Amino acid sequence: MEFIEIFVLFFFLSQIDMICVGKTYMFRVSNVGLSASFNFRIQGHKLKLVEVEGSHVIQNMYDSLDVHVGQSVTVLVTLDQSVKDYYIIASTKFLTPVLTAVAVLHYTNSRTGVSGPTPAGPTDEAAWSMDQARSFRWNLTSNAARPNPQGSFHYGNIKKSRTIILANSAAIINGKQRFAVNQISYNNTDTPLKLADYFNITGVFTLDSIKSAPPGGPYTIATSVIGTSLHEFVEIVFQNNEEIIQSWHLDGYDFWVVGFGMGQWTQVSRNGYNLVDAPTRHTTQVYPKSWTAILVSLDNQGMWNLRSANWGGQYLGQQLYLRVYNPTKSLSNEYNIPTNALLCGRAVGRKHP
């Protein structure tokens, strides 16, 4: 088996040369774009999904795969077709007009080029993609020891300490286009939040400056920080009330993607959660007019950015920070900032505690 990595930014190498019929190749496909999901497929070939962002999954076969902004998948492709050339296609989803990038899969000794129209992707949008996402299941028999459902760390049986519901939206604030989470459009400060937290600098941010559920009311611009405690087990619901698809990324963590659904999330939505073998990821999609639920064990102390992977929204305010904190200082929880670290903003001249 040979390995090929493809970073898809809606362009490809013009041709990928294979070795011979019967061999299996591993493709790692990454969406490194700024805003658009895409569907990936190879003409006449099945894709065996084996991994998503570090999680080994049940090895189901697919004709094509949706890959959303910031996500990566690994597939195995066996060259078991007639010796000729085949299209490799990535076409945008949830976007009008559809943009398509094409490459050629070239069998060794092929004397027949690609022909005909490029194979079309799935015609349905959210429902088809959501069903496919639900089919990604963690392979509970692979790999060595890790936090997993086989052992004592069974995520489906852990009591949730709190629920955070984050609704993204767009608004005109002070005459300018902004994007927001729970009515707060994020504003960068003159001092990095981690430095402000480490040196206990006041006036940079305020804990719980963003509500844990959509509050309604007017939009404001603020430095959004939610205070949490180390080792909390948190349910986060991303509520997307807009017509565009979203991707959300949490720095410093993987999380279990346990549920997708259309419309508004309610407590009844938990009845459809996968609490047995949901894969862990670091980026999850949230479909238009839909919700996505994740579970995350906050076992990594620090100040962690939770942001839209759609860079236009992120730049204009669709992000916030989780402050994962333990008042008992311990190097087993978090190392000190290096003494030679460059300090900026209000942290300039501060002495290490």
Disulfide bonds with the S-S distance in Angstrom:
none
